[in-house]
Amino acid sequence: MNKAIHPQYITDEQGKRVSVVFSMQQWQQLLDELDELDDIRLYDAVKLRNEPTTSLADYRSKRAS
């Protein structure tokens, strides 16, 4: 994370944390980073399959045919 996240906590009567409050900016930052992490995981899963690759130029030329 590039920016620091500073959550606020809501606690119950015993002081146990039961909820977290973020600013909308912090929430959006978390969502963006989770989305990026998901993309990285998908990329890693595809790379593990060791499938043959093709260049973008070859793909485009085959598709145009």
C-alpha positions in Angstrom: 0.0 0.0 0.0 1.3 3.4 -1.0 -0.8 5.4 1.5 -1.2 4.8 5.1 -4.6 3.4 6.2 -5.9 4.7 9.5 -9.1 2.9 10.4 -11.4 3.8 13.3 -12.9 1.0 15.3 -16.3 0.5 16.9 -16.2 -1.5 20.0 -18.7 -3.3 22.2 -19.3 -2.9 25.9 -16.3 -5.1 26.7 -13.9 -3.1 24.4 -13.8 -5.8 21.8 -13.5 -4.5 18.2 -16.6 -5.3 16.3 -16.5 -3.0 13.3 -14.1 -0.9 11.3 -14.7 2.5 9.8 -12.7 3.9 6.8 -12.9 7.2 5.0 -14.3 6.8 1.5 -10.9 7.5 0.1 -9.3 4.8 2.2 -12.1 2.4 1.3 -11.6 3.1 -2.5 -7.8 2.6 -2.0 -8.4 -0.8 -0.4 -10.8 -1.9 -3.2 -8.3 -0.8 -5.8 -5.5 -2.7 -4.1 -7.7 -5.8 -3.8 -8.6 -5.6 -7.4 -4.9 -5.4 -8.3 -4.1 -8.4 -6.1 -6.8 -10.4 -7.8 -5.3 -9.5 -11.2 -1.8 -10.7 -10.0 -3.3 -13.9 -8.7 -5.0 -14.6 -12.0 -1.8 -13.8 -13.9 0.2 -16.2 -11.7 -2.4 -19.0 -12.2 -2.2 -18.6 -16.0 1.6 -18.6 -15.9 1.5 -21.9 -13.9 -0.4 -23.6 -16.7 2.7 -23.4 -19.0 0.6 -23.0 -22.1 2.2 -22.0 -25.4 2.2 -18.3 -26.0 1.7 -16.2 -29.2 2.7 -12.6 -29.9 0.0 -9.9 -30.2 1.0 -9.3 -33.8 0.6 -13.0 -34.7 -2.8 -13.1 -32.9 -4.0 -10.1 -34.8 -2.9 -11.4 -38.1 -4.6 -14.8 -37.5 -7.7 -13.1 -36.4 -7.8 -10.9 -39.4 -7.6 -13.9 -41.8 
